[in-house]
């Protein structure tokens, strides 16, 4: 939300609902404190009906009641125009940090417009742009602030970037999460991918339970006087082997879809980790967000860099698990040349070590599953985008105006 989006002042304006806004982070790059940047943003004529003016004044009074709202003469306000996406407001006798007062002109408006009309060193411009674009990813719009001193003869000096305040619209209802004005649904996961996901879940559970029983038969009949134990282990092995072949089939369909699907999120580049320098930079931001060291991480519609690495590792671990499992299975098929080749690693390494690798991979898959469930629920609770339910209905909810790293602007 910039100052160019003003409430109409025509007679019909009362019939049009005033946009509801919320203020977010304040970023300073010009040496001023955050509260001083917010004070510059709150400079407006008394009684202004601009929702941005109203929000900035309210935010300053609530967060920093000791700082007075700058008083402005309505004649000193030059509102934005279609060809100039920023306003110019002269504040007379503005109190500064050393206790003195001075006249300044405040420029307030669109990111590109204000940056183009003001100066700052390269480091500050880069810092402001990166922080602003990070907010844009999450649906925020920066209200950028620059200021210029006014000399004794009334001449205005050069404008210098000071920072920005993040703004975004919220819905008219009490629950902004479900408000259609704030959020929009974006389809991400296709039916085929969701089906493969839940088949994987089912088959890994079956394989894990049956495999663990084969490793350690912790229940069932014990040898009787006749020495017969029944056929329970045979049934368990049948279930295990059947699920293994089904899992191989699911894996094969996933590989084929990675190269033939029309869905961009099924294609192999989606799973390729750290495809760009931006992904490498964002990896650290994601880790800090997951570790509660950063309030917000970079917004990705599909997989963020850490997920890309994790899912690529998962596919490699799953493929290795299949090879190890079928190498053990091939021991019972030595009359076939094909299965003799498949069993070669077991002959080289030994049955015991191969079974140990097979078991450790099972535990590794379950460690991933536990972490995956935790992070999915955590992300859904913090970001409120419906990520968990998206694997059932295929869609997530994002704020209108959000700009994910890996997709076009939302809404």
URRAWO-V501532 format. One record per backbone hydrogen bond with DSSP energy under -1.0 kcal/mol. NH is the residue of the N-H (numbers start at 0). CO is the residue of the C=O. E is the energy in kcal/mol with one decimal. If there is no record, write none. Layout:
nh,co,e
NH,CO,E
NH,CO,E
This chain:
nh,co,e
4,1,-1.7
5,3,-1.2
12,9,-2.1
14,11,-1.3
15,12,-1.5
21,167,-2.1
23,165,-3.2
26,163,-2.7
28,161,-2.1
29,161,-1.6
36,32,-2.1
37,33,-2.3
38,34,-1.9
39,35,-2.1
40,36,-2.1
41,37,-1.3
42,39,-1.3
47,44,-1.7
53,49,-2.4
54,50,-2.3
55,51,-2.6
56,52,-2.4
57,53,-2.2
58,54,-2.7
59,55,-2.3
60,56,-2.4
61,57,-2.1
62,58,-2.8
63,59,-2.4
66,63,-1.7
75,72,-2.8
76,73,-1.4
77,87,-3.2
80,83,-2.4
83,80,-1.2
85,83,-1.5
86,107,-2.7
87,77,-2.5
88,105,-2.4
89,75,-2.2
90,103,-3.0
93,101,-2.7
95,99,-2.8
98,95,-1.9
101,93,-1.6
103,90,-2.1
104,147,-2.6
105,88,-3.3
106,145,-3.0
107,86,-1.9
108,143,-1.9
109,84,-2.6
113,109,-2.7
114,110,-2.3
115,111,-1.9
116,112,-1.1
118,158,-2.5
124,120,-2.4
125,121,-2.4
126,122,-2.5
127,123,-2.7
128,124,-2.5
129,125,-2.5
130,126,-2.1
131,127,-2.5
132,128,-2.7
133,129,-1.9
134,130,-1.7
135,131,-2.2
136,132,-1.7
137,134,-1.1
138,135,-1.8
139,134,-2.5
140,166,-3.1
142,164,-2.8
143,108,-2.4
144,162,-3.4
145,106,-2.4
146,159,-2.1
147,104,-2.1
149,102,-2.1
150,154,-3.0
153,150,-1.9
156,148,-3.1
159,146,-2.3
160,118,-2.2
161,144,-2.9
162,144,-1.5
163,26,-2.3
164,142,-1.7
165,24,-2.6
166,140,-1.8
167,21,-1.5
169,19,-2.5
182,178,-2.1
183,397,-2.7
185,395,-3.2
187,393,-3.1
188,393,-1.7
193,189,-2.2
194,190,-2.6
195,191,-2.4
196,192,-2.4
197,193,-2.3
198,194,-2.1
199,195,-2.4
200,196,-2.2
201,197,-2.4
202,198,-2.9
203,199,-2.6
204,200,-2.0
205,201,-2.3
206,202,-3.0
207,203,-2.4
208,204,-2.5
209,205,-2.5
210,206,-2.5
211,207,-2.5
212,208,-1.9
213,209,-2.2
214,210,-2.1
215,211,-2.7
217,215,-1.9
226,223,-1.6
234,230,-1.9
235,231,-2.4
236,232,-2.6
237,233,-2.1
238,234,-2.5
239,235,-2.5
240,236,-2.9
241,237,-2.4
242,238,-2.5
243,239,-1.9
244,240,-2.2
245,241,-2.1
246,242,-2.4
247,243,-2.2
248,244,-1.9
249,245,-2.2
250,246,-2.6
251,247,-2.2
252,248,-2.2
253,249,-1.9
254,250,-2.0
255,251,-2.3
256,252,-2.5
257,253,-1.6
258,255,-1.3
259,255,-1.3
260,256,-2.1
265,262,-1.7
267,257,-2.3
269,266,-1.4
270,267,-1.2
279,275,-1.7
280,276,-2.4
281,277,-2.6
282,278,-1.3
285,281,-2.4
286,282,-2.3
287,283,-2.3
288,284,-1.9
289,285,-2.7
290,286,-1.7
291,288,-1.5
292,287,-3.3
293,287,-1.0
307,303,-2.6
308,304,-2.2
309,305,-2.6
310,306,-3.2
311,307,-2.1
312,308,-2.5
313,309,-2.2
314,310,-2.4
315,311,-2.1
316,312,-2.7
317,313,-2.9
318,314,-2.5
319,315,-2.4
320,316,-2.5
321,317,-2.0
322,318,-2.0
323,319,-2.7
324,320,-2.6
325,321,-2.7
326,322,-1.7
327,323,-1.7
328,324,-2.3
329,325,-2.0
330,327,-1.2
331,328,-1.6
332,329,-2.0
335,332,-2.0
339,335,-1.9
340,336,-1.8
341,337,-2.0
342,338,-2.1
343,340,-1.3
346,342,-1.9
347,343,-2.3
348,344,-2.8
349,345,-2.3
353,349,-1.7
354,350,-2.6
355,351,-2.2
356,352,-2.4
357,353,-2.5
358,354,-2.3
359,355,-2.7
360,356,-2.4
361,357,-1.4
362,358,-2.0
363,359,-2.3
364,360,-2.3
365,361,-1.8
366,362,-2.2
367,363,-2.2
368,364,-2.3
369,365,-2.4
370,366,-2.2
371,367,-3.1
372,368,-2.5
373,369,-2.3
374,370,-2.7
375,371,-2.3
376,372,-2.4
377,373,-2.7
378,374,-2.7
379,375,-2.1
380,376,-2.1
381,377,-2.4
382,378,-2.9
389,385,-1.2
390,387,-1.2
391,388,-2.0
392,388,-2.7
393,389,-2.0
395,185,-2.4
396,384,-3.2
397,183,-2.4
399,181,-2.7
400,409,-3.0
401,398,-2.1
404,298,-3.1
409,401,-3.4
